[in-house]
Amino acid sequence: MPEDVRAELRTLAFDVVLAHRRGELPDAPALTPEQVLHVLGRCLDEEVPSAQGGMLAEELGALSRATPVIDTASGERAPHVLVVGTGFSGLCAAIRLDEAGVPYTIIDKNPDAGGTWHENVYPGCGVDTPVHLYSYSFAQRADWPRYFAKQSEVEGYLLDIATSYGIRKQVQFGTELETAEWVEDRQHWRVTLRRVDNSTYTAEYPVVITAVGLLNRPAYPKLDGLDSFTGPVVHTGAWDPGIDLENKRVAVIGTGASAMQLVPAIAGTAREVTVFQRSAQWIMPNPNTTRGVEPAKQFLMAEFPGYLAWYRLQQAWKFGDRLHPMLRIDPEWPHQDRSINSENERHRQFLTRYIEQKLAGRPDLIEKCVPDYPPYGKRPLLDHGWFDALLRDDVALVGEGVSRIDGQRVVTSSGAEHEVDVIVLATGFQTLNMLAPMEIHGRDGTTLRESWGADDARAYLGMTVPNFPNMFILYGPNTNAGHGGSHVLSVEMQVRFVLQALARMAKRNLSSIECRQEVFDAYNGEIDAALDGSIWTHTGMTTYYRNSKGRIVTNTPWTNADYWHRTRSLVAEEFIERTRDL
């Protein structure tokens, strides 16, 4: 854009700011979904597909996202709900239940709210999604200090939400759901709850909402000799804040998201950091990962909520469904060994160039750091200083896995030995063991684990399972948007769907509502067929998305807009309903 045009626009914008502060600006007109897409497309100089219109208009606030309300004055009775968890999902559920007038009890195994953001406190921990997007649509903050918030900032946001909405004082902290059993003749869930002092008690609730997420149980590798290691061993997902790394030789096993953040944070404190990598990761450059939000932008966001809303909308598109086409395998694409379609290949070349530029002069590191699979085959990661850390003299990258621990030595698959003082396990979470360690018995006594199998969780829309009435799973099977976007976006969609079910129960005097088996089967057939054409099933791909049979359990094949359309309105015919005895 020519500088004279820029200057003219700045002058016009300044006049608008002054007019706003004098209260002279009229209210902005409500936009249609088509107008939202038009404006967004002009801002980004690209065409945004029409299928995105409804979802993006709702995110902007141009379409209503009203919570159903229970009409107690006309005799409607809402069932009492047990909510398990106080992370993003559980707090969202509690807020909407309050708004709807639905009574609930909320528990959490931790001593305070925040979920995974309370538990994960390793050095460098933070979000890999722009934080203005990684927050509730109904509780936006204009004063985020960074574009990509750190753990303490996200936890602080959630604690503020829990306090300001009056939820924090209601939570039964230090309480875990141990078992749940459906009692058919009472149409209730009988639950056993365990307190932090190990005492247990039972209670009954008509409805249970699990909001425990995917990233709450650390996965520990089975390494011979690990138990006999002579120094401290700590998992990033169960970090000990008291651990001393100063002047220590630290082994970091794993190169996923937590390692990418941890290593730059501890390099320079530890005497040596040795990273053990089984496979390389595709890493995205983004200058904002380490930048603070400029005061001028914070001012605009605070003064003009509409500016914040449009900024957030751009993030929702750019970091979300805009990336989805890169996940679909083009069967005619000739270079399946390195990419899956032309757009995916373009990204591969761009990301390879970035690696080569960051590691210029170190062909040994470049060879270790360029993955041998297509981009987006695993969770895409952001560069939080990873390549800069690898160039340090006190950081070493070992391009092979660990086979065993021998005393103070880490032994790799080739037999090479590395003597260390501390082992850090950056080995992720038990994502396939959903809802563990809870034991949930359905209508016929079968447990959810028996119904699913050891690692093959399935649900209709990721939320409901036949023979488990009145149970709703938030952030359940096949709801993780592996292409990008915000987990919070899908959580708000899911909570609205659950509230529609509860409102229907109240309005029609229902004692239970349950997904029909044929609906469940058809939906999961759709899921599997769509996933078969995705990058995650590419030959040789092994990730935490896939189970022992190769099925994708965590990720969704849908765009965020697809899921919005599927969850926007509950279809009564898809559920079995039982009327409450009067």
N, C-alpha and C positions, 0 to 999 in steps of 0.2 A: 504494500500500500504506500503511495507517495507520501512524503512527510507533510506536505501542505494539507492533504486530506486528513491525516492523523491529527494535525493541529486543529483543524476545523471540528473534528469529532470530539476532541478533548474539550474544546470551548462549549460545544453544545451539551456535553455530558456535565460540565461544571454548572451550566445554567440550570440543568435539571436538578442537580443536587441542591442548589440554592432554593429553587422553587419548592422542592420537597420539604426542606427545612422550614420554609415559610408557610407550609400547609396549603400550597396552591395547586398541587397536582390532583387531578381527578382520580377516582378509583379505576384500576385497570379493568378492562372488560374481561368477562369469562371467555376462555378460548375453547374451541372444539378440538377434539383429537386431531383432526386434519390440520387445523391451524397450528397446533403445538408441533406437529411434524414439520410443517413448512418453516416455522421460525427456527427450529433446531437445525434443520437441514441448511438453512441460509447461514446460520452461525458457524457451522462446521464445513460448509461448502461441499456437502455431499447429500445424497438422497437417503432418507431413513425409511425403511419399508413400512407400508401402511399397517401391517399386522402389529406394529409397535405402538400404534396410536393410543389405544385405550389404556394400556399399562403406563406409558410415559405421561399421558394426561393426568392419570390418577396420582402418579408420583409428584407431579408439579402442583397438584391441588386443584386442577381444573375440573376433575371429576370427583364426586364425593366418595369417601371411603368410610361411610357411617357404620358404626357398630350396632347390630340389632339390639333392641332394648326389650327387656321382659316387662310386660304390662301387668304388674301385680294388682293394679286397681280392678282389672277385669277378671281376676282369679287365676292368672297364669302363675304356675309354680316352677321355678327353675331348679334343676337338681344340684345338689352340693357337689363341688368338684375338688378333687385333690390334685394340686399341681406339684410336680417333682422337679425342682431345680430353679435357680435364680440367676441364670445367665441371660443372654439376649432373649431366648425363647420363653423362659419361664416368666420373666418380668413383663414381656409383651402380653402373655396370656393373662397375667394377674391384672394388668392395667385395663385390658379390654373386658375382662369379667366384671371388674368394678363398674366400668361404664355401663355395662349391660344390666347390672343389678343381679348378677349371678353370685350366690354365696360360694366361697372357696376357702380351702386350707392350703397353705403353701409351705413346703419343707425344702431343706437343703442340707447336704452332708457336711458342708463347709461352715466355718464360724461366721461368715459374712457373705453378702451377695457378690455376684460377678462371674460365677461359673468358671470357665477355663481362664478368664482374665484375672481371677483371684488366685488360681492355682499355678499358672505359668509365670514365674518370676525370674527366669534365668537372665543373665546379662544380655542386653540388646533386644529383648523380647518386644515385639510390636506387631502392627498390622501390615499386611501386604496388599490391602485394599485402601484407596483414598478414604480418609476418615470421615469426610463430609458425606460420603456414601455409606460408610460402615457405621451407621447410626440410624435411629428411628426417624421415619418420615415425619412423625408428629412431635418430635423433640429434637429439633435441629439446634446446633450450637454455632454461633458466629465467631466465637473466640478460641477455636482450636489453635493451639500454638504451632502445630506442625501439620503438613499435608498427610503424613503417614504417622499416626500417633504411636507412642510407646505404651507398654503394658500399664504403667501406673496411670496414664491419662485415660485409657479406655476403662480401666477398673473404676477410676474416679467418676467418669461419666455415668457408669452403671449404678454406682453407689448414690450419686446425686439423683438419678431417676428413681431408684428404689425409695429414697427418702422423700423426695418431693411429691411422689404419688401415694405416699402413705403405706407402702408395701413393706418396707424394711422392718417396721415395728411389728408386723404380723407374722413374719417368717419364723418357723420353728427350725432354727439353725442347729447344726450338730445332729441332724436326724436323717436317716437313710431308709428308703423303701427296700425292704428285704424280700418280702413275698407279697403277691396279690392273687387272690382266688375269687373267681366269679361265683357268686351264690345265686343260682337260678331262681329259687323260689322267693328270694328277697329282692332280686334284680339289683344287687349291689356288689361292689368289690369289697371283700374282706382283706385288709392289708395288715401286714406285720411291719412295724417301724422300729428301727434300732437307733437308740440314742448314742451320743458320743461316749457315755460311760458304759456302753455295751448292754444296758438294760433294754428290753423290748416291750412293746405293748401293741394291742390290736385295735383296729377301728374299722368302720364301714363307710364307704363313700359310693354314691351312685355312679360317679364318673371319675376317671383317672386320666390326667394329661401328663405324659412324660416329656420333660424338657431337659434331658441330660446331655444331648448333643453327641457328636462323634469323637471329640478330642478331649476325653476326660479320664481315660485309663491308659497310662503309659505302657508301651510294648517293650519288654525286656528281651534282648537277644539270648538265645541259648548258646553260650560260649563255654566250652570246657575251661575250667580253672578260674572263671570269673569270681566265684564265691571265695576263692582263696587268695585273691589279689591283696597285696600287703598295704595298699594305700586306699584313699577314699574312692568310692564309685558313686556317681550321681547321675540321674536321668534329667534331661532338660525339663521334662514334664512334671518332675517332683524335685525341683531344685532346692538345695539347702542353702539359704542365704548366708549361713555362717561358714561355708566352705572357703578355705584360704587358697587362692591360686597364685599368690605373689611368689615369684621366683621358683615356681614349680614347673616340672615337665609334664605337660597336659596332653593326653590322647583324647581326640574327639572322634568317636565312631559314628559315621553317618554324615551325609551331605545334603540333607533335606532342608526345609524351611528354617527349623530352629538352629541348625548348624550354620546356615548362611548368616544368621543374625548374631549368633554367639561368638564365632571366631573373630570377626573384626572388633568385637567389644572386649575380648580378653587378650588379644594380641598386644604385647607391650607391658601387660601386667604379669603374665606367665613368662617364665624364662624361655620355654619352647612350647610351641603348639604343633602337634603332629595330627593331621587329619587323615582318617582312613576312609577311602571312597570305593564302593563297589561299582557304582555307575555315575557318570557325569550328569549334570543338570543344565537345562536351558535356563539362562538367566537374562531377565529383561532390564535394559537400562531405563532409568527414570530419574531425572535430575531432582525431582521433588522428594525422593526417598529420605534424603538427609537435610532437607531445607525446612525452615520455619515459614509459616504463612506471613506474608508481608503485612505490616500495620495498615497500609492503604486498603488492602483487600479485606482485612478484618473489619475496617471501618465501613466499607461498602456493604458487607454482609450484615452488619449490625443495623445500619441505617436503612438498607433496602432489602427486606426479607425476600422480595422477588428476585433480586440478584443472586442471593444464596440459593434460592429454589432452582433457578436456571443453571447456575454453576453445578449444583448437585445433579441435575438432569443430564447435563453433558457427561459427567462422570459415569452415570448409570448406563449410558449408551456406549461410550468409548471403552469402558472397562468391562462391558457386559456382552450383550447380544451381537454387537458389531464384530466380535471375535469368533462367533459360532461357526461361520462357514469354514474356518480353518480346521474344524474337527471332522468334517465329513470326507470319507475316503472316496476318491474318484477312481473307479475301477479301470478307467482308460489311461490313468496317469502312468507314464512309463518308468518313473523313478521311485517305486514303492519302497526301496531299501532305505531311502533317505528322507522322503516326504510323501504326503498323501494326495496333494492337489497343487495347483499352481500357486495359490495364495500361501499355502503352507510352505512351499519351496521358497517363495519370496521372503518369508519370515526366517527360514533357516539361513539363507544367505546373509540377511541383515544381522542376525544374532551371532553368526560365525564371525562376521567382520568385527563386531563389537568385542568378542573374545580376543581376536587376533590383535586388535588395537590396544586393548587393556593389558595384554600380556606380551607386547612387542619385545622381541629380543629373548624370549624364553620359549623356544619351540618345545621343550620338554613339558612345560605346563600347558601349552596350547593343545598338545596331543592328549593330555589327560582331561582337559576341560571341555573339549568339543564332543557332545554326545553322539552316539551311534544310532539314535532313533529320531523320529520326526519331532519337531516342536509341538508342544501341548500333549505329548504322549504321557507325560507325568505333569504334576501340578507345576504351572509356570511360576518361577521365583523372581524376586526383585533383587537387584544388586545394592546391598546395604554396605558396600565397601569390601565385598568378598574378594574380588580380584586384586585390589590394593593390598589386602591382608596376605594373599598368597605370595606376593612379591617381596614380603619382608624376609629378612635373613633368619628371623626366629620362628618362622612358620614353614612347615613342610607338608606337602600333599602327597600321600601314598596312594597310588592308583590300583589298589587291590583290597579285598576284604580281609577281615580278621578271622583266623581259624581257631585260635585258642589264646588263653592267658596262662603264662608260666611264671609264677612268682610276681616279679615287678616288670615282666616283659610282655609286650603285646606281640604275638606271633602271627604273621600274615599267611595267606594261602600259599605263598611261594617259600615259606619257611624263614623269611627275614624277621629279625627280632629288633624290637624297639623298647628300650628301657624308659619307663615313665613313672611319675609320682602320683598322678591322678588320672582316672578314666572318666570321661563324660560320655554318656550314652545319648546321642541325638538320633534315636531310633524310632521316633514317632509314637503312634497310639494304636490301640486295639480297635480299629475302625470297623472291622467286620464282625466283631463280637458285640453287636448292638444290644443296648439295654442291660448288658452285664454289669454287676453280678445279680441283678434282680431276677427272681424266679416268678413268672407270671403264668397262672393256670387259667385256661379259658373255660368255655361252657361245658365241655365234655371231660374236663380234667387234664387235657393235653397241655403241656407247657408251650409257651411261645417258642422256646428253643427247640423243642421237638417238632413243632409245626414248621419252623424255618430250616432246621438242620443246623449244623455247627456254625456255618459261615455263609448262609444264603438267605438273609433277611429280605422280605418282600412285604409290600403294603399297597393298598389302593391309594393313589396320589401321595404315597409315602407316609400316610397317616393312619389308615384303618385296616384291620385284618379280620376276616371272617372267623366266627366262633369266639371273638374277644369283644363282646358288646361294650359300648360306652367307654372304650379306651382309644385315646388319640395320641399319636406319636408326633412330636415336633422334631424337625430335622431328621426324619427317618430315612428308610431305604430309598435310594435313587432320587434324592432331593438335592444333593450337592451339585452346584453349578460349576462343573469342572472347567468350563471355558472362561469363566470370569463373572464379575458382578459381585453383589454383596449378599452374604448369607442372611442378613437382616431383612432384605427385600422379600425373600421367599418365606421367612418366618412370619412376616406380617400377612402374607397371603394365606398361610396355613391357619393362623389364629383366627382370621376372619371366617374361614370355612368352618372351623370348630365352633365358633360362636353361632353360625347359622344352624348347625346341628343342635346346639343347646337351645336356641330360640324355638326351633321346631318342636323339640321335646316339651318345652313349656307350653307352647301354644296348643299342641294337640294332645297334651296330657299323656306323654309317652314315658314308659319306664325304661325303655332301652331302644337303641338304634344301632344297627350293625350292617356292615357292608355285605352285599350278596356275593356268594362264592363265584358265580359266573362273571360278575362285574370285576372282581378281583383278578380272576384268571385272564380275562380279556385284556385288562389294562397291563398286566405284567407280560403278556404276550406282545403287546405293542411296545413296551419298554425294551424287551430283549431284541425284537426285530430292529428297532431303531438303533440300539446300541451296536448291533452287528455291523453297521456301516460307519462306526465311529473310530477315531484314532486309538481309543483305549483297547480295542481288540486287534490292533496291528500286530503282526507276527513278531513274537519275541518280547512284547511289552509285559513287564511285571511291575505292578504298583500296588499300593494299599487299596486301590479301587476294586481289585479283582480277587475273587475267592479261589479256593483250591481247585475248582473246576474251570476257572477262567471266566466266570460270569462277573459282570460289573455290578457291584452291590451298592456302592455309595453314590455314584454319579447319575445325573439325569441326562437323557439324550435331548431333552426339550430346551428350547430357548426360555429365557425368563418370561417373555411375552406368551409363549405357548402355555406355560404353567399358570400364568395369570388368568388366561381364558378358561383353563380347566378347573381352577379352584374358585372362580369368582362367584359362582352360584351352585349351591348344593342341589343335586337332582334327586328328588325323593324316591323315584322308582329304582334307584340304585341301592337302596337300603331296606333292610327288614326292620319294621317298626312294631313294637309291642306296647299296647295301651296300658297305662297304670290302672290297677284296681282301685276303685273308689271306696 
